[in-house]
Amino acid sequence: MAEAKSKDNWNHTSAILALIINVNRDPKKRRAVSPRELNPHEQKKKTVLSGKGLRILKDVFVDRRQE
């Protein structure tokens, strides 16, 4: 129950913070901020390297040849 209260409080606080930031920003210099970005309870998306990016790292660190 305490965790739910904390999440609710942070949802409210992050919405207010985002509003203040977005009202005072210069639209030519910065993009709008989402309340989700300011909420510490929101899970960040994890990116997994696959395909070409992973192959490049393998070439650089594993398959490099000593000359």
N, C-alpha and C positions, 0 to 999 in steps of 0.2 A: 504494500500500500504506500509505503514511503517512496518507493521508486516511481510509482505512478504520479504521485504528487510532484516529485522533482521534475519528471518529464513534462507535466502540465505547466509547471512554473517556467521551465526553459522554453517551451513553445511560445508562451506569452512574452517572455523577455526577448527572445530572438526575433519575434515579429516587430516589437518596438524598436530594437536596435537596427534592424534592417530598414525600417521606415525612416529613422533618423539619418542613417547613412545615405539612403537613396535621395532624401530631400536635399541634403547638403552636398551632393556630388556634382561634379562637372560632367555632363553627359558626353562631351567630346573627349574626355580623358579617361573615364572609368566606365565600366559596365555596371548594371544594376546588381545589387547583392540580394540573394535569396535568404529568407530566414533559416532555411535548412543548412546553409553554409555556416551559420553562427551558432547552431545548436550542438552542444557537445554530445548529446544523446543519439544524434543521427549517425547511422553507420556509414562509413565511407566505402565507396565501391572499390574493390580490389581489382587491379588489372593484372592479367596473366599474360606473360609473353608467349606468343606462339608464332608458328610459321616463320616468316622472313626475319623478324626481329630476333628470335631465338637462334636462328641459324647464324646470323651475323655475330652474336655474342660467342657462339661456339667456335666460329672461325677465328675470332680474335684471341680468346683465352685458352681454348683447348687444342686446337689444331695448328697453332702457330709453329713455324719451323725455326729452329736455331740455325743461323747462317754463320 
